[in-house]
């Protein structure tokens, strides 16, 4: 089955009444976990974005505490899983400031983690990629916000090769 375009779906949804809308939303929520998470964000979390960000940060803290450090592979996989979860939360919000706040927090946690990411080239590259992405997104914000986030990003920069603060 070929899915309809967004335009076609939008046109069809304009023809529906509120009761049908409710049924459609509930059906979507039952179909996939991500749909239910998005609907929960829209209904309960979006009015208070600051609280949403703090909840995501607490989840990240828990995930960082539970990282499997038994082997390099498990360690790397756990970090990537945290980033994936964070990106999913960012996708629900679709706000640049939320994205930047959460990615900076992720990078701060990653930088402090033991064992250090300096010993893991893949994680070092992941860290640098996140910093690069944050810089691009910050450049699109208002000048005052660019300055504030720029100061935070400078703290994440490596001061000498191979030591914390690279970028």
C-alpha positions in Angstrom: 0.0 0.0 0.0 1.4 3.4 -1.0 0.9 6.0 1.7 -0.8 9.3 0.8 1.0 12.6 0.7 0.8 15.1 3.5 -1.3 17.4 1.3 -3.9 14.6 0.6 -4.1 13.6 4.2 -4.5 17.3 5.3 -7.3 17.8 2.8 -9.1 14.6 4.0 -8.7 15.6 7.7 -10.4 18.9 7.0 -13.5 17.0 6.0 -13.7 15.1 9.3 -15.7 16.1 12.4 -14.3 16.3 15.9 -15.5 12.8 16.9 -13.8 11.2 14.0 -10.6 13.2 14.9 -10.7 11.8 18.4 -11.1 8.2 17.1 -8.2 8.7 14.6 -5.9 10.1 17.3 -6.6 7.2 19.6 -6.2 4.7 16.9 -2.8 6.1 16.0 -1.8 6.1 19.6 -2.6 2.4 19.9 -0.8 1.5 16.7 2.8 2.6 17.6 4.7 3.5 20.8 6.2 6.6 19.1 2.7 7.9 18.2 1.6 7.6 21.8 4.8 9.3 23.0 4.2 12.2 20.6 0.6 12.6 21.5 1.6 12.6 25.2 4.2 15.3 24.5 1.6 17.4 22.6 -1.1 17.1 25.3 0.9 17.1 28.5 4.5 18.3 28.0 4.4 21.0 25.4 2.7 23.7 27.5 5.7 23.6 29.9 8.9 23.1 27.8 11.3 23.8 30.6 9.8 21.0 32.7 10.0 18.7 29.6 13.7 19.5 29.2 14.4 18.8 32.9 12.5 15.4 32.6 14.6 14.5 29.6 17.8 15.5 31.4 16.8 13.3 34.4 16.2 10.4 32.0 19.6 11.0 30.5 21.2 11.0 33.9 19.6 7.6 34.7 20.7 6.2 31.3 24.3 7.4 31.9 24.4 5.8 35.3 23.2 2.5 33.8 25.8 2.3 31.0 27.3 -1.1 30.5 31.1 -0.6 31.0 32.1 -4.2 30.7 33.5 -3.9 27.2 34.2 -1.2 24.6 31.4 -2.4 22.4 28.7 -2.3 25.1 30.0 1.1 26.3 29.8 2.6 22.8 26.4 1.0 22.1 25.0 2.4 25.4 26.2 5.9 24.5 24.6 5.7 21.1 21.3 4.4 22.6 21.2 7.5 24.9 21.8 9.8 21.9 19.1 8.1 20.0 16.6 8.5 22.8 17.6 12.1 23.2 17.1 12.8 19.5 13.7 11.2 19.6 12.7 13.6 22.4 14.1 16.5 20.4 12.0 15.4 17.4 8.8 15.6 19.5 9.5 19.1 20.6 10.8 20.6 17.3 12.2 23.6 19.1 15.7 24.7 18.3 16.4 25.8 21.9 15.2 22.5 23.3 17.4 20.7 20.8 20.5 22.7 21.7 19.9 22.5 25.4 19.6 18.7 25.3 22.5 18.2 23.0 24.8 20.4 25.1 23.7 18.5 28.2 24.4 15.2 26.4 27.9 16.4 25.5 28.6 17.6 29.0 27.7 14.2 30.4 29.7 12.4 27.7 32.7 14.5 28.4 32.6 13.6 32.1 32.0 9.9 31.7 34.4 7.3 32.9 36.2 5.7 31.1 37.0 8.8 29.2 35.9 9.1 25.6 39.5 10.1 24.7 40.4 6.5 24.5 37.5 5.7 22.1 37.9 7.1 18.6 34.3 6.4 17.6 33.0 8.2 20.7 35.4 11.1 20.2 34.1 11.4 16.7 30.5 11.2 17.9 31.2 14.0 20.4 32.8 16.2 17.8 29.9 15.7 15.5 27.4 16.7 18.2 29.4 19.9 18.9 29.6 20.7 15.2 25.8 20.2 14.9 25.1 22.4 17.9 27.3 25.1 16.5 25.3 25.1 13.2 22.0 25.2 15.0 23.2 28.0 17.4 24.2 30.1 14.4 20.5 30.2 13.4 19.3 31.7 16.7 19.1 35.3 17.9 22.4 37.1 18.6 21.9 37.1 22.4 21.2 33.4 22.4 24.2 32.8 20.2 26.4 34.5 22.7 25.0 32.5 25.6 25.2 29.2 23.9 28.7 30.1 22.5 30.0 30.5 26.1 28.6 27.0 26.9 30.2 25.5 23.7 33.5 27.1 24.6 33.5 25.2 27.9 33.1 21.9 25.9 36.1 22.7 23.6 39.4 20.9 24.2 42.2 23.2 25.0 45.0 20.9 23.8 45.1 17.9 21.6 44.0 14.7 23.3 42.7 16.4 26.5 39.1 17.3 27.4 37.9 20.3 25.6 38.6 19.2 22.0 36.7 20.5 19.0 
